[in-house]
Structure formats: C-alpha cells, structure tokens
Amino acid sequence: MKNSETIITDVLKLGDIKINGSRPWDMTVHDKRLYSRLLSDRELGLGESYMDGWWDCPAIDHMVEHIYSANVPAQLKPSPSMILAGIGSKISSKVANHQSVTKAKKNAQSHYDIGNDLYTRMLGKTMAYTCAYWKDAKNLDDAQNAKFDLICRKLQLKKGMTVLELGCGWAGFAEFAARNYGVSVTGVTPAVEQVKFGRARTKGLNVKILQKDYREVTGTFDRVVSIGIMEHIGVKNHETFFKVCDERLKPGGLMLHHTIGDNYPHDPVAMRWTNKYIFPGGMIPSLDEIVLASRSRFVIEDVHNIGPDYDKTLMAWHKNFVKTYPEISDNYDERFKRMWEYYLLTCAGTFRVHGVQLWQIVMRRPEAGPVYRSVR
C-alpha cells in the first residue's frame, strides 16, 4: 500500500509539480507531516500548512494553475473526516442561515474591519476591492476607474438620477458615479471602518453612506447596483436579496450585479480554508442559482464575464501587499502575512484557469421599455 508521501507526490506529478524541484511552480516541503495532512484535509490542509510554514513555493499562483489545469483535486479521494465535514456543512447551509442580518454584520466586520492600513496600501487610490477592468488600462487605479465607468455606462446613468449601492465598500464607486455622472448615491455596508472611510472620501458630494445591512434599506431609486456583495449573501438569502432589489427599484429602472460566479453550486468542502480565514459565510453563486432566485421578478438583459481580469487585479494587489508590508508589519504577524499571500495568489491562479468567473449581470423587470443595448 502506498504511503501518504508517495500518493501526494504521484498526484502532484499529474500537474507537473515536483516536490523540492527548482521550477517556480514546484513545492519545497519543510515538514513531512504535510503529506498526511493533505490527504485528510485537502484544500484546508494545503492552506493551513502553508500558513504554518510546512512548505513554500516561489510562485503559488502558477502552482495552482498547474493543479487545476490537470484537475489534480479530482484524483484525491475524500477522507472520512472530509466526507463528514462536507455532509455537516451541506446540512448546516440548508438548515441554518449563516448570512442572517446579525451574522452578516459579524462576517463583514471580521474581514473588512481588520485595518484600513492594510487595504489603503494594497488596493490603491480607488480602494476598490473587486475585479478591475483592464481592457484599455495600464495600471491598477486606471483599471478600477474603468470598471466604475463601465458600470455607470451599463446602468445608463444620467445627471439627477438616484442610485442605491448595496455593499458599497470604501465608497469608490459612489464617489466616482457622483463626481463624474452627477447622480445621487446611497451606499450601505455593515463594516464600521468602511463607513468612516467612505463618509470622509465623499464629503461634499451627493452621497450618503449608511451602516446597514442590505435588508434594512428603505426608499426607492432609479438604479440599483451591487459590486461584490452577492458572494456574501448565501443561497438561502438569494430570493430575499432580489425581493429587496424589487422593492427598492423604481418602475423602469435598471440594476447591475458584479459578482464572482461558479459553474457549480457552492462546495463547502472546497471553500473551507477561505471561509475559515478570509470570508466567513462566503458562498459563490452559480448562474443558475441567480436565475432561479430572480426570475419571478427580473429578466437578464446582459451577462459579461471579465473573470480573467481578476487574475491581473489580484496579482497587482499582491505586488502592492509585498511592497508595502514592511510599513505595517508591526501590526500583523508572519502567519497573517503568509495567509494573505496565499489567499491572493491562489485566487489569481484559480481565475487564470477559469476555475471561477466574474460576471456583470444587468437586469430589469419584465415590463415595456426601450431596447437595452449593452456596452463593453
């Protein structure tokens, strides 16, 4: 019978990854306990063992690219503990609401309130923490502003319109839309630090930043937009989310949702590391889940996949993080640094091989109105 080291070594060879090899995507093992840990915990074990310093790789993004291009995870049979964890997670996701109003606030604050000193250095001037649009851009700030402008054009914004942004982050879009398109923006986020930052950056503009959950918003608006919130909603709340959109959107209005998306429904086992360390309560939606939850209220006018642009965005964030980390290293430990690098680089590799997508979805109600012509 093969031991754990032989099994993992043979499986990695399928992705052309050598243990202690010399190429950028090869893995250097410092602790041989890694092999049994990967067999028992797979994705969770891979991430935690990197945080613990058990292995290194010069280019984790390329390693992930090799792993998924060869479909390496499919070659590893789930351990009994993983099967039990998967069953428990699936039952829990169906029974419990891990993105209730109270839990959603705690989930958001656990990630977005860890320190603006980190995010201001990593994200650049726009403070946009979602996929940029690199079609004609040469740097991160230009690409993020191009993304904001693309959304404004898709929503056909005109001066004097009212816009509701569900999950406004640090108010980068709100500032851009108000300043460049003359619209009034109401943005909501449950994260305290985002509210403080957003209010300061939009002072003097026709912008309101509210510390609220999307379910707590009142009023009606000409346009509704969400940029990176649907990954935090959870499948149990998809219909509630679109009900809120329906109640907030004026007749004849348009809305746009910018979201990471998967071809398959949420896999709680594959997401265990990310849910534990980066995005508690995160659930990437599939397109059929979005359609199923929205079709009684809205029709889809346009779907635009810019997923490959997220690879470039994440690599730009990683470059900024590595460059500026010495300025804030006293605030975070080495394990956090390794966790954050692993997060950014594994995500970049996953988008690079189209493991997940980034969709901009334009919707409207099924009612009479002008023909919608999308832009790119």
C-alpha positions as CSV (number, residue, x, y, z in Angstrom):
1,M,0.0,0.0,0.0
2,K,1.3,3.4,-0.9
3,N,2.1,5.8,1.9
4,S,0.8,9.4,2.0
5,E,4.1,10.9,0.7
6,T,4.0,8.6,-2.4
7,I,0.3,9.3,-3.0
8,I,0.7,13.1,-2.9
9,T,3.9,13.1,-4.9
10,D,2.3,11.0,-7.6
11,V,-0.8,13.1,-7.7
12,L,1.2,16.4,-8.0
13,K,3.2,14.9,-10.9
14,L,-0.1,14.9,-12.9
15,G,0.1,18.7,-12.7
16,D,3.8,18.6,-13.5
17,I,4.7,19.7,-9.9
18,K,7.8,18.3,-8.4
19,I,8.5,18.1,-4.6
20,N,11.6,20.0,-3.9
21,G,12.0,20.9,-7.6
22,S,13.7,24.0,-9.0
23,R,10.9,25.5,-11.1
24,P,8.7,28.4,-9.9
25,W,5.6,26.2,-9.5
26,D,7.4,23.4,-7.7
27,M,6.7,22.8,-4.0
28,T,9.5,22.8,-1.4
29,V,8.5,20.7,1.6
30,H,9.9,21.6,5.1
31,D,7.7,19.2,7.2
32,K,6.8,15.7,6.0
33,R,3.7,15.8,8.1
34,L,2.3,17.8,5.1
35,Y,1.5,14.6,3.1
36,S,-0.9,13.1,5.6
37,R,-2.4,16.5,6.3
38,L,-3.2,16.9,2.6
39,L,-4.8,13.5,2.4
40,S,-7.0,14.2,5.4
41,D,-7.9,17.9,4.8
42,R,-7.1,18.7,1.2
43,E,-7.7,22.4,0.5
44,L,-8.0,23.3,4.1
45,G,-4.8,21.4,4.9
46,L,-2.9,22.9,2.0
47,G,-3.7,26.5,3.1
48,E,-3.1,25.9,6.9
49,S,0.1,24.0,6.3
50,Y,1.4,26.9,4.2
51,M,0.5,29.4,7.0
52,D,2.3,27.1,9.4
53,G,5.5,27.2,7.2
54,W,5.4,23.5,6.3
55,W,6.0,24.2,2.6
56,D,6.9,27.0,0.2
57,C,6.6,27.7,-3.5
58,P,8.2,30.6,-5.4
59,A,5.0,31.2,-7.5
60,I,1.9,29.8,-5.7
61,D,-0.3,31.2,-8.5
62,H,1.5,29.1,-11.1
63,M,1.3,26.1,-8.8
64,V,-2.5,26.5,-8.5
65,E,-2.7,27.0,-12.3
66,H,-0.9,23.6,-12.8
67,I,-3.1,21.9,-10.1
68,Y,-6.4,22.9,-11.7
69,S,-5.4,22.6,-15.3
70,A,-4.7,18.9,-14.6
71,N,-7.7,18.6,-12.4
72,V,-5.5,17.3,-9.6
73,P,-8.1,17.5,-6.8
74,A,-10.3,15.0,-8.5
75,Q,-7.5,12.4,-8.2
76,L,-7.6,12.5,-4.4
77,K,-10.4,10.5,-2.7
78,P,-12.1,12.4,0.1
79,S,-11.1,11.1,3.6
80,P,-13.8,10.0,6.1
81,S,-13.3,13.3,8.0
82,M,-13.8,15.3,4.8
83,I,-16.9,13.4,3.9
84,L,-18.3,14.0,7.4
85,A,-17.3,17.7,7.2
86,G,-19.0,18.0,3.8
87,I,-22.2,16.4,4.9
88,G,-22.2,18.6,8.0
89,S,-21.6,21.7,6.1
90,K,-24.3,21.0,3.5
91,I,-26.8,20.2,6.2
92,S,-25.8,23.4,8.0
93,S,-26.1,25.5,4.9
94,K,-29.6,24.2,4.3
95,V,-30.9,24.5,7.9
96,A,-29.1,27.4,9.3
97,N,-28.8,30.9,7.8
98,H,-25.1,31.8,8.1
99,Q,-25.8,35.2,6.4
100,S,-28.6,36.5,8.6
101,V,-28.6,40.2,9.4
102,T,-26.7,39.7,12.6
103,K,-24.3,37.1,11.2
104,A,-23.7,39.1,8.0
105,K,-22.6,42.1,10.0
106,K,-20.1,40.0,12.0
107,N,-18.9,38.3,8.9
108,A,-18.3,41.6,7.1
109,Q,-16.6,43.2,10.1
110,S,-14.3,40.2,10.6
111,H,-12.8,40.8,7.1
112,Y,-13.3,44.5,6.3
113,D,-12.5,46.0,9.7
114,I,-9.1,44.3,10.2
115,G,-7.3,47.6,9.3
116,N,-7.5,50.3,6.7
117,D,-3.7,50.5,6.9
118,L,-3.6,47.2,5.0
119,Y,-6.3,48.0,2.5
120,T,-5.1,51.5,1.6
121,R,-1.7,50.1,0.7
122,M,-2.9,47.0,-1.1
123,L,-5.9,48.3,-3.1
124,G,-4.5,51.6,-4.4
125,K,-6.2,55.0,-4.7
126,T,-9.6,53.8,-5.6
127,M,-9.9,51.4,-2.6
128,A,-11.9,49.1,-4.9
129,Y,-11.8,45.6,-3.5
130,T,-13.4,43.9,-6.6
131,C,-12.2,42.9,-10.0
132,A,-10.9,45.7,-12.2
133,Y,-11.4,46.1,-15.9
134,W,-8.1,46.0,-17.8
135,K,-9.4,46.3,-21.4
136,D,-7.5,49.6,-22.1
137,A,-5.9,50.2,-18.7
138,K,-2.2,50.0,-17.9
139,N,-2.2,50.2,-14.1
140,L,-4.5,49.2,-11.2
141,D,-6.0,52.6,-10.5
142,D,-6.9,53.2,-14.1
143,A,-8.4,49.7,-14.4
144,Q,-10.6,50.2,-11.3
145,N,-11.8,53.5,-12.6
146,A,-12.5,51.9,-15.9
147,K,-14.6,49.3,-14.1
148,F,-16.6,52.0,-12.3
149,D,-17.2,53.8,-15.6
150,L,-18.2,50.6,-17.4
151,I,-20.8,50.0,-14.7
152,C,-22.1,53.6,-15.0
153,R,-22.5,53.2,-18.7
154,K,-24.2,49.9,-18.4
155,L,-26.7,51.4,-16.0
156,Q,-27.2,54.3,-18.4
157,L,-26.7,56.8,-15.6
158,K,-27.9,60.4,-16.2
159,K,-27.5,63.5,-14.1
160,G,-30.0,63.7,-11.3
161,M,-30.7,60.0,-11.0
162,T,-30.8,58.3,-7.7
163,V,-28.6,55.2,-7.2
164,L,-28.6,52.6,-4.4
165,E,-25.4,50.7,-3.9
166,L,-25.8,47.5,-1.9
167,G,-22.5,46.8,-0.2
168,C,-20.6,50.0,-1.0
169,G,-17.2,49.0,0.4
170,W,-15.0,52.1,0.9
171,A,-17.3,54.1,-1.4
172,G,-15.1,54.1,-4.5
173,F,-18.0,53.6,-6.9
174,A,-20.2,56.1,-5.0
175,E,-17.6,58.8,-5.3
176,F,-16.9,58.1,-9.0
177,A,-20.6,58.0,-10.0
178,A,-21.5,61.1,-8.1
179,R,-18.5,63.1,-9.3
180,N,-18.5,62.0,-12.9
181,Y,-22.2,61.4,-13.7
182,G,-23.9,63.8,-11.4
183,V,-26.1,61.2,-9.6
184,S,-27.1,60.9,-6.0
185,V,-25.8,57.7,-4.4
186,T,-26.9,55.9,-1.2
187,G,-24.4,53.3,-0.2
188,V,-24.8,50.7,2.5
189,T,-22.2,48.5,4.3
190,P,-22.2,46.8,7.7
191,A,-18.5,47.4,8.2
192,V,-17.6,50.3,10.6
193,E,-14.3,51.1,9.1
194,Q,-15.7,51.3,5.6
195,V,-18.4,53.7,6.7
196,K,-15.9,56.0,8.3
197,F,-13.6,56.0,5.3
198,G,-16.5,56.3,2.8
199,R,-18.1,59.2,4.5
200,A,-14.7,61.1,4.6
201,R,-13.9,60.5,0.9
202,T,-17.4,61.5,-0.3
203,K,-17.7,64.7,1.9
204,G,-19.2,67.5,-0.2
205,L,-20.7,65.1,-2.8
206,N,-24.3,64.0,-3.2
207,V,-23.5,60.7,-1.4
208,K,-24.9,59.0,1.8
209,I,-23.0,56.1,3.3
210,L,-25.1,54.2,5.8
211,Q,-24.0,51.4,8.2
212,K,-26.7,49.0,7.4
213,D,-27.4,45.5,6.0
214,Y,-28.9,45.5,2.6
215,R,-32.2,44.2,4.1
216,E,-32.5,47.3,6.2
217,V,-32.6,49.9,3.4
218,T,-35.7,51.9,2.7
219,G,-36.8,54.2,-0.2
220,T,-36.9,53.7,-3.9
221,F,-34.2,54.5,-6.5
222,D,-33.7,54.9,-10.3
223,R,-30.9,52.4,-10.3
224,V,-29.6,49.6,-8.0
225,V,-26.1,48.2,-8.1
226,S,-24.1,45.7,-6.2
227,I,-20.4,45.2,-6.6
228,G,-19.1,42.2,-4.8
229,I,-21.9,41.6,-2.3
230,M,-23.6,38.6,-3.8
231,E,-20.7,36.4,-2.7
232,H,-21.6,37.2,0.9
233,I,-25.4,36.7,0.7
234,G,-25.7,32.9,0.8
235,V,-28.1,30.8,-1.3
236,K,-30.7,30.8,1.5
237,N,-31.0,34.6,1.0
238,H,-30.9,34.9,-2.8
239,E,-34.6,35.3,-3.1
240,T,-34.7,37.8,-0.2
241,F,-31.9,39.8,-1.9
242,F,-33.9,40.1,-5.2
243,K,-37.0,40.9,-3.3
244,V,-35.2,43.8,-1.7
245,C,-34.0,44.9,-5.1
246,D,-37.5,44.7,-6.4
247,E,-38.8,46.9,-3.5
248,R,-36.1,49.4,-3.9
249,L,-36.0,49.8,-7.7
250,K,-38.4,52.3,-9.3
251,P,-40.5,51.3,-12.3
252,G,-38.5,51.2,-15.5
253,G,-35.2,51.0,-13.5
254,L,-32.1,49.0,-14.3
255,M,-29.8,47.2,-11.9
256,L,-26.4,45.6,-12.2
257,H,-24.7,42.9,-10.1
258,H,-21.0,42.5,-10.3
259,T,-20.2,39.1,-8.7
260,I,-17.8,36.2,-8.6
261,G,-19.6,33.1,-10.0
262,D,-19.1,29.4,-10.3
263,N,-20.4,26.8,-12.8
264,Y,-21.5,24.6,-9.9
265,P,-23.4,25.2,-6.7
266,H,-21.5,26.1,-3.5
267,D,-19.0,23.4,-2.4
268,P,-18.5,23.8,1.4
269,V,-15.5,21.4,1.5
270,A,-13.5,23.2,-1.2
271,M,-14.3,26.6,0.5
272,R,-13.3,25.5,4.0
273,W,-10.0,27.4,4.1
274,T,-11.4,30.6,2.5
275,N,-14.5,30.5,4.8
276,K,-12.4,29.9,7.9
277,Y,-9.7,32.5,7.3
278,I,-10.8,35.1,4.7
279,F,-14.6,35.3,4.1
280,P,-16.7,33.8,6.9
281,G,-20.1,32.9,5.5
282,G,-18.9,33.4,1.9
283,M,-20.8,31.4,-0.8
284,I,-20.0,31.9,-4.5
285,P,-23.3,31.8,-6.5
286,S,-23.8,29.8,-9.7
287,L,-25.6,31.4,-12.7
288,D,-28.5,29.0,-12.4
289,E,-28.9,29.9,-8.7
290,I,-29.0,33.6,-9.6
291,V,-31.6,33.0,-12.4
292,L,-33.7,30.7,-10.2
293,A,-33.8,33.3,-7.4
294,S,-34.6,36.3,-9.6
295,R,-36.7,35.0,-12.5
296,S,-40.1,35.7,-10.8
297,R,-39.2,39.4,-10.6
298,F,-36.5,40.2,-13.2
299,V,-35.2,39.3,-16.6
300,I,-31.5,39.3,-17.5
301,E,-30.5,41.8,-20.2
302,D,-26.8,41.2,-20.3
303,V,-24.1,38.9,-18.8
304,H,-20.5,40.0,-19.2
305,N,-17.7,37.7,-18.0
306,I,-14.5,39.5,-17.1
307,G,-13.1,36.8,-14.9
308,P,-9.6,36.7,-16.5
309,D,-9.2,40.4,-15.4
310,Y,-9.4,39.2,-11.8
311,D,-6.1,37.4,-12.2
312,K,-4.4,40.6,-13.2
313,T,-6.2,42.5,-10.4
314,L,-5.1,40.0,-7.7
315,M,-1.5,40.0,-8.9
316,A,-1.5,43.8,-8.7
317,W,-2.9,43.6,-5.1
318,H,-0.2,41.0,-4.3
319,K,2.5,43.2,-5.7
320,N,1.3,46.2,-3.6
321,F,1.0,44.0,-0.5
322,V,4.5,42.6,-0.7
323,K,6.0,46.0,-1.4
324,T,4.3,47.9,1.4
325,Y,4.0,45.1,4.1
326,P,7.2,46.3,5.9
327,E,5.3,49.5,6.7
328,I,2.6,47.7,8.6
329,S,4.5,44.5,9.7
330,D,4.3,45.5,13.4
331,N,0.5,45.3,13.2
332,Y,0.4,41.7,11.8
333,D,2.4,38.5,12.4
334,E,4.2,36.3,10.0
335,R,1.3,33.8,9.9
336,F,-1.0,36.6,8.8
337,K,1.4,37.6,6.1
338,R,1.6,34.0,4.7
339,M,-2.2,33.7,4.9
340,W,-2.7,36.8,2.9
341,E,-0.2,36.0,0.3
342,Y,-1.7,32.5,-0.1
343,Y,-5.2,34.0,-0.4
344,L,-4.2,36.4,-3.1
345,L,-2.1,34.1,-5.2
346,T,-4.3,31.0,-5.0
347,C,-7.3,33.2,-6.1
348,A,-5.2,34.6,-9.0
349,G,-4.3,31.1,-10.2
350,T,-7.9,29.9,-10.0
351,F,-9.2,32.8,-12.1
352,R,-6.4,32.3,-14.6
353,V,-7.6,28.8,-15.4
354,H,-11.3,29.9,-15.4
355,G,-11.9,27.9,-12.2
356,V,-14.3,30.7,-11.2
357,Q,-15.7,33.6,-13.2
358,L,-16.6,37.3,-12.6
359,W,-20.0,38.3,-14.0
360,Q,-21.5,41.7,-14.5
361,I,-25.3,40.9,-14.8
362,V,-27.7,43.7,-15.9
363,M,-31.4,43.1,-15.0
364,R,-34.7,44.8,-15.3
365,R,-38.3,43.9,-14.7
366,P,-40.3,42.2,-17.4
367,E,-42.1,45.4,-18.5
368,A,-42.4,47.5,-21.6
369,G,-39.4,49.8,-22.2
370,P,-36.6,50.7,-24.6
371,V,-34.4,48.0,-26.0
372,Y,-31.3,47.6,-23.8
373,R,-28.0,47.9,-25.7
374,S,-25.1,46.9,-23.6
375,V,-21.6,48.3,-23.7
376,R,-18.1,46.9,-23.3
